[in-house]
Amino acid sequence: MRRWREQRVFRLLNRMLFLGAAPADRYRVLQHFYRLPEPVIERFYAGRLTLADTGRVLTGTPPIPVRHALRCVLPSSSHL
């Protein structure tokens, strides 16, 4: 259960990528991610994102429309 809670941000990002972005636009999400500083990417793959890292991943010019991303993560979403 602890590990499940620790990985919630990764599940959130996954939902935003695969449910928020159209298949033809998913590369834009990845482009946004790989422009982040290398230490953030390293911590992401190590599963050790800080709160600041999470903010960096989720902010900036959104590669997908905000309403699509929110629709994927809100409890009232039909995708949940």
PyMOL Python script that loads the backbone (N, CA, C, O; Angstrom):
from pymol import cmd

cmd.read_pdbstr("""\
ATOM      1  N   MET A   1       0.821  -1.196   0.000  1.00  0.00           N
ATOM      2  CA  MET A   1       0.000   0.000   0.000  1.00  0.00           C
ATOM      3  C   MET A   1       0.865   1.261   0.000  1.00  0.00           C
ATOM      4  O   MET A   1       0.538   2.245  -0.663  1.00  0.00           O
ATOM      5  N   ARG A   2       1.965   1.224   0.744  1.00  0.00           N
ATOM      6  CA  ARG A   2       2.857   2.389   0.784  1.00  0.00           C
ATOM      7  C   ARG A   2       3.388   2.689  -0.613  1.00  0.00           C
ATOM      8  O   ARG A   2       3.397   3.839  -1.049  1.00  0.00           O
ATOM      9  N   ARG A   3       3.827   1.649  -1.305  1.00  0.00           N
ATOM     10  CA  ARG A   3       4.390   1.829  -2.652  1.00  0.00           C
ATOM     11  C   ARG A   3       3.328   2.377  -3.606  1.00  0.00           C
ATOM     12  O   ARG A   3       3.620   3.229  -4.445  1.00  0.00           O
ATOM     13  N   TRP A   4       2.105   1.887  -3.475  1.00  0.00           N
ATOM     14  CA  TRP A   4       1.003   2.356  -4.315  1.00  0.00           C
ATOM     15  C   TRP A   4       0.804   3.859  -4.121  1.00  0.00           C
ATOM     16  O   TRP A   4       0.658   4.600  -5.093  1.00  0.00           O
ATOM     17  N   ARG A   5       0.800   4.302  -2.874  1.00  0.00           N
ATOM     18  CA  ARG A   5       0.642   5.737  -2.581  1.00  0.00           C
ATOM     19  C   ARG A   5       1.824   6.529  -3.129  1.00  0.00           C
ATOM     20  O   ARG A   5       1.640   7.615  -3.678  1.00  0.00           O
ATOM     21  N   GLU A   6       3.026   6.000  -2.985  1.00  0.00           N
ATOM     22  CA  GLU A   6       4.223   6.703  -3.462  1.00  0.00           C
ATOM     23  C   GLU A   6       4.219   6.885  -4.970  1.00  0.00           C
ATOM     24  O   GLU A   6       4.825   7.829  -5.476  1.00  0.00           O
ATOM     25  N   GLN A   7       3.554   6.010  -5.688  1.00  0.00           N
ATOM     26  CA  GLN A   7       3.570   6.045  -7.152  1.00  0.00           C
ATOM     27  C   GLN A   7       2.382   6.769  -7.757  1.00  0.00           C
ATOM     28  O   GLN A   7       2.173   6.706  -8.969  1.00  0.00           O
ATOM     29  N   ARG A   8       1.599   7.457  -6.935  1.00  0.00           N
ATOM     30  CA  ARG A   8       0.390   8.091  -7.469  1.00  0.00           C
ATOM     31  C   ARG A   8       0.693   9.131  -8.540  1.00  0.00           C
ATOM     32  O   ARG A   8      -0.059   9.247  -9.507  1.00  0.00           O
ATOM     33  N   VAL A   9       1.766   9.882  -8.392  1.00  0.00           N
ATOM     34  CA  VAL A   9       2.081  10.895  -9.401  1.00  0.00           C
ATOM     35  C   VAL A   9       2.438  10.238 -10.734  1.00  0.00           C
ATOM     36  O   VAL A   9       2.160  10.806 -11.790  1.00  0.00           O
ATOM     37  N   PHE A  10       3.038   9.070 -10.704  1.00  0.00           N
ATOM     38  CA  PHE A  10       3.378   8.372 -11.945  1.00  0.00           C
ATOM     39  C   PHE A  10       2.115   7.869 -12.639  1.00  0.00           C
ATOM     40  O   PHE A  10       2.029   7.891 -13.867  1.00  0.00           O
ATOM     41  N   ARG A  11       1.137   7.418 -11.858  1.00  0.00           N
ATOM     42  CA  ARG A  11      -0.142   6.999 -12.443  1.00  0.00           C
ATOM     43  C   ARG A  11      -0.871   8.203 -13.029  1.00  0.00           C
ATOM     44  O   ARG A  11      -1.495   8.106 -14.086  1.00  0.00           O
ATOM     45  N   LEU A  12      -0.789   9.332 -12.339  1.00  0.00           N
ATOM     46  CA  LEU A  12      -1.403  10.562 -12.830  1.00  0.00           C
ATOM     47  C   LEU A  12      -0.802  10.956 -14.178  1.00  0.00           C
ATOM     48  O   LEU A  12      -1.532  11.260 -15.121  1.00  0.00           O
ATOM     49  N   LEU A  13       0.506  10.951 -14.265  1.00  0.00           N
ATOM     50  CA  LEU A  13       1.179  11.316 -15.516  1.00  0.00           C
ATOM     51  C   LEU A  13       0.833  10.340 -16.629  1.00  0.00           C
ATOM     52  O   LEU A  13       0.652  10.745 -17.778  1.00  0.00           O
ATOM     53  N   ASN A  14       0.740   9.077 -16.303  1.00  0.00           N
ATOM     54  CA  ASN A  14       0.378   8.066 -17.289  1.00  0.00           C
ATOM     55  C   ASN A  14      -1.028   8.328 -17.833  1.00  0.00           C
ATOM     56  O   ASN A  14      -1.255   8.263 -19.041  1.00  0.00           O
ATOM     57  N   ARG A  15      -1.959   8.621 -16.939  1.00  0.00           N
ATOM     58  CA  ARG A  15      -3.328   8.913 -17.369  1.00  0.00           C
ATOM     59  C   ARG A  15      -3.359  10.145 -18.270  1.00  0.00           C
ATOM     60  O   ARG A  15      -4.054  10.164 -19.285  1.00  0.00           O
ATOM     61  N   MET A  16      -2.603  11.164 -17.891  1.00  0.00           N
ATOM     62  CA  MET A  16      -2.586  12.377 -18.692  1.00  0.00           C
ATOM     63  C   MET A  16      -2.006  12.105 -20.076  1.00  0.00           C
ATOM     64  O   MET A  16      -2.490  12.651 -21.067  1.00  0.00           O
ATOM     65  N   LEU A  17      -0.986  11.277 -20.152  1.00  0.00           N
ATOM     66  CA  LEU A  17      -0.377  10.964 -21.445  1.00  0.00           C
ATOM     67  C   LEU A  17      -1.314  10.156 -22.320  1.00  0.00           C
ATOM     68  O   LEU A  17      -1.547  10.509 -23.477  1.00  0.00           O
ATOM     69  N   PHE A  18      -1.855   9.074 -21.777  1.00  0.00           N
ATOM     70  CA  PHE A  18      -2.611   8.153 -22.617  1.00  0.00           C
ATOM     71  C   PHE A  18      -4.089   8.465 -22.741  1.00  0.00           C
ATOM     72  O   PHE A  18      -4.730   8.005 -23.686  1.00  0.00           O
ATOM     73  N   LEU A  19      -4.652   9.232 -21.817  1.00  0.00           N
ATOM     74  CA  LEU A  19      -6.056   9.591 -21.926  1.00  0.00           C
ATOM     75  C   LEU A  19      -6.252  11.054 -22.291  1.00  0.00           C
ATOM     76  O   LEU A  19      -7.280  11.407 -22.869  1.00  0.00           O
ATOM     77  N   GLY A  20      -5.299  11.905 -21.970  1.00  0.00           N
ATOM     78  CA  GLY A  20      -5.441  13.333 -22.236  1.00  0.00           C
ATOM     79  C   GLY A  20      -4.949  13.752 -23.605  1.00  0.00           C
ATOM     80  O   GLY A  20      -5.452  14.716 -24.181  1.00  0.00           O
ATOM     81  N   ALA A  21      -3.985  13.048 -24.120  1.00  0.00           N
ATOM     82  CA  ALA A  21      -3.412  13.415 -25.418  1.00  0.00           C
ATOM     83  C   ALA A  21      -3.894  12.452 -26.497  1.00  0.00           C
ATOM     84  O   ALA A  21      -3.968  11.241 -26.289  1.00  0.00           O
ATOM     85  N   ALA A  22      -4.212  13.010 -27.627  1.00  0.00           N
ATOM     86  CA  ALA A  22      -4.559  12.172 -28.776  1.00  0.00           C
ATOM     87  C   ALA A  22      -3.320  11.382 -29.180  1.00  0.00           C
ATOM     88  O   ALA A  22      -2.200  11.865 -29.010  1.00  0.00           O
ATOM     89  N   PRO A  23      -3.502  10.189 -29.706  1.00  0.00           N
ATOM     90  CA  PRO A  23      -2.336   9.377 -30.078  1.00  0.00           C
ATOM     91  C   PRO A  23      -1.314  10.129 -30.940  1.00  0.00           C
ATOM     92  O   PRO A  23      -0.107   9.962 -30.759  1.00  0.00           O
ATOM     93  N   ALA A  24      -1.786  10.940 -31.858  1.00  0.00           N
ATOM     94  CA  ALA A  24      -0.872  11.663 -32.745  1.00  0.00           C
ATOM     95  C   ALA A  24      -0.132  12.791 -32.030  1.00  0.00           C
ATOM     96  O   ALA A  24       0.859  13.302 -32.553  1.00  0.00           O
ATOM     97  N   ASP A  25      -0.598  13.189 -30.838  1.00  0.00           N
ATOM     98  CA  ASP A  25       0.015  14.302 -30.107  1.00  0.00           C
ATOM     99  C   ASP A  25       0.828  13.876 -28.894  1.00  0.00           C
ATOM    100  O   ASP A  25       1.392  14.730 -28.210  1.00  0.00           O
ATOM    101  N   ARG A  26       0.903  12.599 -28.613  1.00  0.00           N
ATOM    102  CA  ARG A  26       1.596  12.137 -27.409  1.00  0.00           C
ATOM    103  C   ARG A  26       3.087  12.457 -27.437  1.00  0.00           C
ATOM    104  O   ARG A  26       3.708  12.623 -26.387  1.00  0.00           O
ATOM    105  N   TYR A  27       3.647  12.541 -28.602  1.00  0.00           N
ATOM    106  CA  TYR A  27       5.069  12.876 -28.695  1.00  0.00           C
ATOM    107  C   TYR A  27       5.341  14.247 -28.072  1.00  0.00           C
ATOM    108  O   TYR A  27       6.429  14.483 -27.548  1.00  0.00           O
ATOM    109  N   ARG A  28       4.355  15.152 -28.127  1.00  0.00           N
ATOM    110  CA  ARG A  28       4.544  16.488 -27.556  1.00  0.00           C
ATOM    111  C   ARG A  28       4.697  16.428 -26.038  1.00  0.00           C
ATOM    112  O   ARG A  28       5.461  17.197 -25.455  1.00  0.00           O
ATOM    113  N   VAL A  29       3.968  15.512 -25.404  1.00  0.00           N
ATOM    114  CA  VAL A  29       4.086  15.332 -23.959  1.00  0.00           C
ATOM    115  C   VAL A  29       5.498  14.868 -23.629  1.00  0.00           C
ATOM    116  O   VAL A  29       6.119  15.360 -22.687  1.00  0.00           O
ATOM    117  N   LEU A  30       5.994  13.922 -24.407  1.00  0.00           N
ATOM    118  CA  LEU A  30       7.345  13.398 -24.174  1.00  0.00           C
ATOM    119  C   LEU A  30       8.407  14.453 -24.477  1.00  0.00           C
ATOM    120  O   LEU A  30       9.415  14.530 -23.775  1.00  0.00           O
ATOM    121  N   GLN A  31       8.198  15.257 -25.500  1.00  0.00           N
ATOM    122  CA  GLN A  31       9.141  16.340 -25.792  1.00  0.00           C
ATOM    123  C   GLN A  31       9.219  17.306 -24.617  1.00  0.00           C
ATOM    124  O   GLN A  31      10.306  17.739 -24.232  1.00  0.00           O
ATOM    125  N   HIS A  32       8.075  17.640 -24.055  1.00  0.00           N
ATOM    126  CA  HIS A  32       8.032  18.531 -22.893  1.00  0.00           C
ATOM    127  C   HIS A  32       8.829  17.915 -21.748  1.00  0.00           C
ATOM    128  O   HIS A  32       9.630  18.595 -21.106  1.00  0.00           O
ATOM    129  N   PHE A  33       8.608  16.636 -21.496  1.00  0.00           N
ATOM    130  CA  PHE A  33       9.290  15.952 -20.403  1.00  0.00           C
ATOM    131  C   PHE A  33      10.802  15.944 -20.606  1.00  0.00           C
ATOM    132  O   PHE A  33      11.547  16.250 -19.675  1.00  0.00           O
ATOM    133  N   TYR A  34      11.261  15.605 -21.790  1.00  0.00           N
ATOM    134  CA  TYR A  34      12.700  15.470 -22.011  1.00  0.00           C
ATOM    135  C   TYR A  34      13.427  16.804 -22.154  1.00  0.00           C
ATOM    136  O   TYR A  34      14.647  16.823 -22.320  1.00  0.00           O
ATOM    137  N   ARG A  35      12.704  17.911 -22.091  1.00  0.00           N
ATOM    138  CA  ARG A  35      13.342  19.228 -22.027  1.00  0.00           C
ATOM    139  C   ARG A  35      13.645  19.631 -20.582  1.00  0.00           C
ATOM    140  O   ARG A  35      14.326  20.629 -20.343  1.00  0.00           O
ATOM    141  N   LEU A  36      13.143  18.860 -19.628  1.00  0.00           N
ATOM    142  CA  LEU A  36      13.389  19.168 -18.211  1.00  0.00           C
ATOM    143  C   LEU A  36      14.859  18.943 -17.882  1.00  0.00           C
ATOM    144  O   LEU A  36      15.558  18.238 -18.610  1.00  0.00           O
ATOM    145  N   PRO A  37      15.327  19.534 -16.799  1.00  0.00           N
ATOM    146  CA  PRO A  37      16.723  19.317 -16.399  1.00  0.00           C
ATOM    147  C   PRO A  37      17.002  17.827 -16.157  1.00  0.00           C
ATOM    148  O   PRO A  37      16.156  17.100 -15.635  1.00  0.00           O
ATOM    149  N   GLU A  38      18.179  17.402 -16.537  1.00  0.00           N
ATOM    150  CA  GLU A  38      18.554  15.993 -16.426  1.00  0.00           C
ATOM    151  C   GLU A  38      18.351  15.408 -15.021  1.00  0.00           C
ATOM    152  O   GLU A  38      17.887  14.274 -14.907  1.00  0.00           O
ATOM    153  N   PRO A  39      18.682  16.140 -13.950  1.00  0.00           N
ATOM    154  CA  PRO A  39      18.453  15.565 -12.611  1.00  0.00           C
ATOM    155  C   PRO A  39      16.980  15.238 -12.329  1.00  0.00           C
ATOM    156  O   PRO A  39      16.682  14.270 -11.630  1.00  0.00           O
ATOM    157  N   VAL A  40      16.066  16.042 -12.871  1.00  0.00           N
ATOM    158  CA  VAL A  40      14.639  15.757 -12.687  1.00  0.00           C
ATOM    159  C   VAL A  40      14.282  14.456 -13.402  1.00  0.00           C
ATOM    160  O   VAL A  40      13.568  13.617 -12.853  1.00  0.00           O
ATOM    161  N   ILE A  41      14.771  14.292 -14.606  1.00  0.00           N
ATOM    162  CA  ILE A  41      14.504  13.077 -15.373  1.00  0.00           C
ATOM    163  C   ILE A  41      15.107  11.862 -14.668  1.00  0.00           C
ATOM    164  O   ILE A  41      14.490  10.798 -14.618  1.00  0.00           O
ATOM    165  N   GLU A  42      16.296  12.024 -14.134  1.00  0.00           N
ATOM    166  CA  GLU A  42      16.929  10.920 -13.405  1.00  0.00           C
ATOM    167  C   GLU A  42      16.101  10.519 -12.182  1.00  0.00           C
ATOM    168  O   GLU A  42      15.896   9.333 -11.923  1.00  0.00           O
ATOM    169  N   ARG A  43      15.632  11.514 -11.438  1.00  0.00           N
ATOM    170  CA  ARG A  43      14.808  11.194 -10.257  1.00  0.00           C
ATOM    171  C   ARG A  43      13.477  10.583 -10.663  1.00  0.00           C
ATOM    172  O   ARG A  43      12.937   9.736  -9.952  1.00  0.00           O
ATOM    173  N   PHE A  44      12.946  11.010 -11.805  1.00  0.00           N
ATOM    174  CA  PHE A  44      11.705  10.424 -12.307  1.00  0.00           C
ATOM    175  C   PHE A  44      11.887   8.926 -12.537  1.00  0.00           C
ATOM    176  O   PHE A  44      11.098   8.116 -12.050  1.00  0.00           O
ATOM    177  N   TYR A  45      12.923   8.567 -13.277  1.00  0.00           N
ATOM    178  CA  TYR A  45      13.153   7.151 -13.587  1.00  0.00           C
ATOM    179  C   TYR A  45      13.555   6.344 -12.363  1.00  0.00           C
ATOM    180  O   TYR A  45      13.363   5.128 -12.334  1.00  0.00           O
ATOM    181  N   ALA A  46      14.108   7.002 -11.354  1.00  0.00           N
ATOM    182  CA  ALA A  46      14.453   6.316 -10.110  1.00  0.00           C
ATOM    183  C   ALA A  46      13.248   6.215  -9.178  1.00  0.00           C
ATOM    184  O   ALA A  46      13.314   5.559  -8.138  1.00  0.00           O
ATOM    185  N   GLY A  47      12.140   6.872  -9.556  1.00  0.00           N
ATOM    186  CA  GLY A  47      10.950   6.850  -8.718  1.00  0.00           C
ATOM    187  C   GLY A  47      11.091   7.693  -7.475  1.00  0.00           C
ATOM    188  O   GLY A  47      10.469   7.403  -6.453  1.00  0.00           O
ATOM    189  N   ARG A  48      11.914   8.752  -7.545  1.00  0.00           N
ATOM    190  CA  ARG A  48      12.176   9.602  -6.375  1.00  0.00           C
ATOM    191  C   ARG A  48      11.904  11.071  -6.680  1.00  0.00           C
ATOM    192  O   ARG A  48      12.713  11.929  -6.327  1.00  0.00           O
ATOM    193  N   LEU A  49      10.792  11.376  -7.321  1.00  0.00           N
ATOM    194  CA  LEU A  49      10.470  12.769  -7.606  1.00  0.00           C
ATOM    195  C   LEU A  49      10.189  13.524  -6.316  1.00  0.00           C
ATOM    196  O   LEU A  49       9.526  13.016  -5.411  1.00  0.00           O
ATOM    197  N   THR A  50      10.699  14.733  -6.249  1.00  0.00           N
ATOM    198  CA  THR A  50      10.366  15.615  -5.131  1.00  0.00           C
ATOM    199  C   THR A  50       9.087  16.366  -5.496  1.00  0.00           C
ATOM    200  O   THR A  50       8.626  16.299  -6.635  1.00  0.00           O
ATOM    201  N   LEU A  51       8.526  17.068  -4.541  1.00  0.00           N
ATOM    202  CA  LEU A  51       7.341  17.873  -4.814  1.00  0.00           C
ATOM    203  C   LEU A  51       7.670  18.937  -5.870  1.00  0.00           C
ATOM    204  O   LEU A  51       6.857  19.213  -6.752  1.00  0.00           O
ATOM    205  N   ALA A  52       8.846  19.523  -5.775  1.00  0.00           N
ATOM    206  CA  ALA A  52       9.274  20.518  -6.768  1.00  0.00           C
ATOM    207  C   ALA A  52       9.409  19.886  -8.153  1.00  0.00           C
ATOM    208  O   ALA A  52       9.037  20.498  -9.155  1.00  0.00           O
ATOM    209  N   ASP A  53       9.942  18.661  -8.210  1.00  0.00           N
ATOM    210  CA  ASP A  53      10.070  17.955  -9.497  1.00  0.00           C
ATOM    211  C   ASP A  53       8.697  17.730 -10.120  1.00  0.00           C
ATOM    212  O   ASP A  53       8.508  17.933 -11.319  1.00  0.00           O
ATOM    213  N   THR A  54       7.751  17.312  -9.299  1.00  0.00           N
ATOM    214  CA  THR A  54       6.399  17.066  -9.797  1.00  0.00           C
ATOM    215  C   THR A  54       5.828  18.345 -10.386  1.00  0.00           C
ATOM    216  O   THR A  54       5.189  18.329 -11.437  1.00  0.00           O
ATOM    217  N   GLY A  55       6.064  19.439  -9.705  1.00  0.00           N
ATOM    218  CA  GLY A  55       5.621  20.727 -10.227  1.00  0.00           C
ATOM    219  C   GLY A  55       6.258  21.052 -11.559  1.00  0.00           C
ATOM    220  O   GLY A  55       5.592  21.560 -12.462  1.00  0.00           O
ATOM    221  N   ARG A  56       7.538  20.766 -11.689  1.00  0.00           N
ATOM    222  CA  ARG A  56       8.240  21.029 -12.962  1.00  0.00           C
ATOM    223  C   ARG A  56       7.673  20.187 -14.090  1.00  0.00           C
ATOM    224  O   ARG A  56       7.535  20.656 -15.220  1.00  0.00           O
ATOM    225  N   VAL A  57       7.347  18.941 -13.778  1.00  0.00           N
ATOM    226  CA  VAL A  57       6.811  18.043 -14.804  1.00  0.00           C
ATOM    227  C   VAL A  57       5.424  18.509 -15.246  1.00  0.00           C
ATOM    228  O   VAL A  57       5.097  18.436 -16.431  1.00  0.00           O
ATOM    229  N   LEU A  58       4.620  18.980 -14.322  1.00  0.00           N
ATOM    230  CA  LEU A  58       3.228  19.317 -14.623  1.00  0.00           C
ATOM    231  C   LEU A  58       3.002  20.753 -15.067  1.00  0.00           C
ATOM    232  O   LEU A  58       1.903  21.084 -15.512  1.00  0.00           O
ATOM    233  N   THR A  59       4.011  21.621 -14.960  1.00  0.00           N
ATOM    234  CA  THR A  59       3.799  23.018 -15.319  1.00  0.00           C
ATOM    235  C   THR A  59       4.528  23.358 -16.609  1.00  0.00           C
ATOM    236  O   THR A  59       5.236  22.539 -17.197  1.00  0.00           O
ATOM    237  N   GLY A  60       4.327  24.584 -17.016  1.00  0.00           N
ATOM    238  CA  GLY A  60       4.933  25.043 -18.260  1.00  0.00           C
ATOM    239  C   GLY A  60       3.865  25.095 -19.339  1.00  0.00           C
ATOM    240  O   GLY A  60       2.676  24.959 -19.051  1.00  0.00           O
ATOM    241  N   THR A  61       4.277  25.286 -20.543  1.00  0.00           N
ATOM    242  CA  THR A  61       3.335  25.301 -21.647  1.00  0.00           C
ATOM    243  C   THR A  61       2.762  23.903 -21.782  1.00  0.00           C
ATOM    244  O   THR A  61       3.497  22.959 -22.070  1.00  0.00           O
ATOM    245  N   PRO A  62       1.452  23.754 -21.578  1.00  0.00           N
ATOM    246  CA  PRO A  62       0.905  22.405 -21.606  1.00  0.00           C
ATOM    247  C   PRO A  62       0.945  21.807 -23.015  1.00  0.00           C
ATOM    248  O   PRO A  62       0.494  22.420 -23.983  1.00  0.00           O
ATOM    249  N   PRO A  63       1.491  20.605 -23.099  1.00  0.00           N
ATOM    250  CA  PRO A  63       1.538  19.942 -24.398  1.00  0.00           C
ATOM    251  C   PRO A  63       0.179  19.390 -24.802  1.00  0.00           C
ATOM    252  O   PRO A  63      -0.030  19.055 -25.968  1.00  0.00           O
ATOM    253  N   ILE A  64      -0.742  19.291 -23.859  1.00  0.00           N
ATOM    254  CA  ILE A  64      -2.116  18.889 -24.166  1.00  0.00           C
ATOM    255  C   ILE A  64      -3.035  19.919 -23.533  1.00  0.00           C
ATOM    256  O   ILE A  64      -2.655  20.559 -22.554  1.00  0.00           O
ATOM    257  N   PRO A  65      -4.244  20.094 -24.073  1.00  0.00           N
ATOM    258  CA  PRO A  65      -5.160  21.074 -23.487  1.00  0.00           C
ATOM    259  C   PRO A  65      -5.444  20.755 -22.019  1.00  0.00           C
ATOM    260  O   PRO A  65      -5.630  19.596 -21.647  1.00  0.00           O
ATOM    261  N   VAL A  66      -5.475  21.787 -21.203  1.00  0.00           N
ATOM    262  CA  VAL A  66      -5.672  21.606 -19.770  1.00  0.00           C
ATOM    263  C   VAL A  66      -6.978  20.879 -19.484  1.00  0.00           C
ATOM    264  O   VAL A  66      -7.026  20.018 -18.605  1.00  0.00           O
ATOM    265  N   ARG A  67      -8.024  21.209 -20.206  1.00  0.00           N
ATOM    266  CA  ARG A  67      -9.321  20.559 -19.952  1.00  0.00           C
ATOM    267  C   ARG A  67      -9.252  19.056 -20.212  1.00  0.00           C
ATOM    268  O   ARG A  67      -9.922  18.285 -19.525  1.00  0.00           O
ATOM    269  N   HIS A  68      -8.462  18.633 -21.181  1.00  0.00           N
ATOM    270  CA  HIS A  68      -8.304  17.199 -21.450  1.00  0.00           C
ATOM    271  C   HIS A  68      -7.555  16.530 -20.301  1.00  0.00           C
ATOM    272  O   HIS A  68      -7.919  15.439 -19.862  1.00  0.00           O
ATOM    273  N   ALA A  69      -6.514  17.189 -19.823  1.00  0.00           N
ATOM    274  CA  ALA A  69      -5.732  16.625 -18.718  1.00  0.00           C
ATOM    275  C   ALA A  69      -6.597  16.523 -17.464  1.00  0.00           C
ATOM    276  O   ALA A  69      -6.575  15.503 -16.776  1.00  0.00           O
ATOM    277  N   LEU A  70      -7.351  17.567 -17.168  1.00  0.00           N
ATOM    278  CA  LEU A  70      -8.198  17.547 -15.975  1.00  0.00           C
ATOM    279  C   LEU A  70      -9.289  16.494 -16.081  1.00  0.00           C
ATOM    280  O   LEU A  70      -9.629  15.849 -15.088  1.00  0.00           O
ATOM    281  N   ARG A  71      -9.827  16.318 -17.246  1.00  0.00           N
ATOM    282  CA  ARG A  71     -10.864  15.317 -17.447  1.00  0.00           C
ATOM    283  C   ARG A  71     -10.338  13.915 -17.121  1.00  0.00           C
ATOM    284  O   ARG A  71     -11.100  13.043 -16.702  1.00  0.00           O
ATOM    285  N   CYS A  72      -9.063  13.711 -17.312  1.00  0.00           N
ATOM    286  CA  CYS A  72      -8.457  12.404 -17.071  1.00  0.00           C
ATOM    287  C   CYS A  72      -8.167  12.143 -15.599  1.00  0.00           C
ATOM    288  O   CYS A  72      -8.074  10.987 -15.186  1.00  0.00           O
ATOM    289  N   VAL A  73      -8.026  13.178 -14.819  1.00  0.00           N
ATOM    290  CA  VAL A  73      -7.597  12.992 -13.433  1.00  0.00           C
ATOM    291  C   VAL A  73      -8.648  13.319 -12.382  1.00  0.00           C
ATOM    292  O   VAL A  73      -8.491  12.948 -11.218  1.00  0.00           O
ATOM    293  N   LEU A  74      -9.716  14.006 -12.770  1.00  0.00           N
ATOM    294  CA  LEU A  74     -10.743  14.349 -11.794  1.00  0.00           C
ATOM    295  C   LEU A  74     -11.598  13.132 -11.464  1.00  0.00           C
ATOM    296  O   LEU A  74     -11.876  12.318 -12.345  1.00  0.00           O
ATOM    297  N   PRO A  75     -12.020  12.995 -10.205  1.00  0.00           N
ATOM    298  CA  PRO A  75     -12.823  11.843  -9.790  1.00  0.00           C
ATOM    299  C   PRO A  75     -14.114  11.662 -10.574  1.00  0.00           C
ATOM    300  O   PRO A  75     -14.591  10.537 -10.723  1.00  0.00           O
ATOM    301  N   SER A  76     -14.686  12.748 -11.074  1.00  0.00           N
ATOM    302  CA  SER A  76     -15.938  12.643 -11.827  1.00  0.00           C
ATOM    303  C   SER A  76     -15.730  12.193 -13.264  1.00  0.00           C
ATOM    304  O   SER A  76     -16.686  12.047 -14.025  1.00  0.00           O
ATOM    305  N   SER A  77     -14.471  11.974 -13.627  1.00  0.00           N
ATOM    306  CA  SER A  77     -14.146  11.601 -14.999  1.00  0.00           C
ATOM    307  C   SER A  77     -14.704  10.227 -15.346  1.00  0.00           C
ATOM    308  O   SER A  77     -14.706   9.320 -14.513  1.00  0.00           O
ATOM    309  N   SER A  78     -15.162  10.086 -16.543  1.00  0.00           N
ATOM    310  CA  SER A  78     -15.672   8.786 -17.000  1.00  0.00           C
ATOM    311  C   SER A  78     -14.542   7.802 -17.259  1.00  0.00           C
ATOM    312  O   SER A  78     -14.790   6.606 -17.413  1.00  0.00           O
ATOM    313  N   HIS A  79     -13.295   8.290 -17.309  1.00  0.00           N
ATOM    314  CA  HIS A  79     -12.148   7.391 -17.523  1.00  0.00           C
ATOM    315  C   HIS A  79     -11.733   6.654 -16.269  1.00  0.00           C
ATOM    316  O   HIS A  79     -10.987   5.678 -16.348  1.00  0.00           O
ATOM    317  N   LEU A  80     -12.200   7.098 -15.108  1.00  0.00           N
ATOM    318  CA  LEU A  80     -11.765   6.496 -13.855  1.00  0.00           C
ATOM    319  C   LEU A  80     -12.532   5.290 -13.507  1.00  0.00           C
ATOM    320  O   LEU A  80     -12.275   4.673 -12.474  1.00  0.00           O
TER     321      LEU A  80
END
""", "prot")
cmd.dss("prot")
cmd.show_as("cartoon", "prot")
cmd.util.cbc("prot")
cmd.orient("prot")
